[in-house]
Amino acid sequence: MNSNNNTSCVNISSMFPSNDNIFSRRCIWVNGPVIIGAGPSGLAVAASLKRQEVPFIILERANCIASLWQNRTYNRLKLHLPKQFCQLPNLPFPEDFPKYPTKYQFIEYLESYATYFDIQPKFNETVQSAKFDERWLVVATGENAEKVVPEFDGLEDFGGDVVHSSDYKSGERYRGKRILVVGCGNSGMEVSLDLCNHNASTSMVVRSSVHVLPREILGKSTFEVGVTMMKWLPVWFVDKTLLILTRLLMGNTDKYGLKRPEVGPLELKNTTGKTPVLDIGAFSKIKSGKIKIVPGIVKFGPGKVELVDGRVLEIDSVVLATGYRSNVPSWLQVDNDLEEMAIEKNPFPKGWKGEAGLYTVGFTRRGLSGASLDAMSVAQDIASSWKEETKQQVKTVAVRHRRCISHF
C-alpha cells in the first residue's frame, strides 16, 4: 500500500494462540476510515463509502452482521415502521416484502445488502480502546449496544427465572406461568402481548407516563402521518392532531394505567429521545384486563414482588424490558463525552460529525432513516477529504496520522 498521509495503522489483539501467548497482535494498514460496528449503521456507511471508492475497514465484535437483530431480539418482532422508512441507502427492500417486515426478513435484507456492496467486516474483533488524531473513525455501534439491567432490592432472593428482553425469544416456555414484565416501551408492550397470546398471566410495570399511539391512522402509518404533517406544520400542532386522532381511535389511555406525558409524543422524542409506543395489539389486551398494569416495584422476595401501592404479587418469572445503552464511553478515548460532542453540540441533522475526525452514525435518535442520512453525510464528508489528500503523493509515512485500535 502506498505510504501517504492518510494511511492508518490498526493494532489488533485476537483470541487465537500464538506461541506461548494466547493473544497475538497484528497491525493492519488502512488507507482510509475505520468503521466500528457492522449493524445497519455500519453497513450503510460502508456501502456509501464503496460508492465513493474510498477504502475502509469495518470491525464487528460478534460473528455476524446485525448481531442485535440476529441474537438479541424476540421471535415475533417486526419493524415498527413501514419498510420504506427503514431501508438503507441505495438498495430498497424487495417489493414482495410486506409493509412491516419481520425480523427474519430484515436480517435477510441486511445480509443481501452486505453481499450486494461486497462489504466484508472483520468479525470477532472487539474494540478495547481507540485513539485518533484527525483521521477518520466512524462509530456505528448504535445506542443499543449493551442491555440495561437495573438493580432491585431482593431480586437475588426471588428464586424464579429473570431474563432481559434481549434474551427473550417466545412466550411458549412461559405458558400458564405468572410473569412480571418490567418496562412499558415498545419491547415491554410486545413481550407482554406475546406472553398473553401464549396464555401466560401477565403483569406489566408502568412506573412513569408513556405515549401509546396506534401504529396506523386511517390506513396510514402514524409515523408517516406525523412526518408528512411536519413538513408544513409546527411540532406542537402535529402532536395535538395525533393525540386527538389517537383519542378517537383508542379512547382515554389514562383510565387503564397508561398516563400520557404533558409533552407531546414528537416533541418528547425530539428533546429526550424517548420513543412513543406504537400499538400492535397490546392495548386491547390491557383494556380487557388480560394484561394487568401495575405500578413501580419496592422489592422482590421469594416468588413474589412488592409494589409501591402496597400490593404483593406472586410471580414465577420476570422479564426486564428495561432497554439498552451505548458502550462507546468504555472504549473511545476522547476528552468530552460522546453524546455531548456528537449530539448535544451538533443536534440533528448535524450530529453525525464530531471533532478531530470522529464521526457517529445512529446516535441522533431518528431510527434507521436517520442512520441512513447520517451514513450518507459521513461518507460524503470523508470522501471529499480523502480524494483531496490522495492527490498529494507523500514520499514518507506521516507517523503523526497513525492511530491505534486495540481489540480482540
Beta strands, then each sheet from edge to edge (+ up, - down):
strand 1: 8-14
strand 2: 24-30
strand 3: 34-36
strand 4: 57-59
strand 5: 127-130
strand 6: 137-139
strand 7: 146-147
strand 8: 161-164
strand 9: 178-182
strand 10: 201-205
strand 11: 212-214
strand 12: 216-217
strand 13: 220-221
strand 14: 277-279
strand 15: 291-294
strand 16: 297-301
strand 17: 304-307
strand 18: 312-314
strand 19: 317-320
strand 20: 324-325
strand 21: 358-360
strand 22: 405-407
sheet 1: 1+ 2-
sheet 2: 4+ 3+ 6+ 21+
sheet 3: 5+ 22-
sheet 4: 7+ 20-
sheet 5: 8+ 19+ 9+ 10+ 15+
sheet 6: 11+ 14+
sheet 7: 12+ 13-
sheet 8: 16+ 17- 18+
end
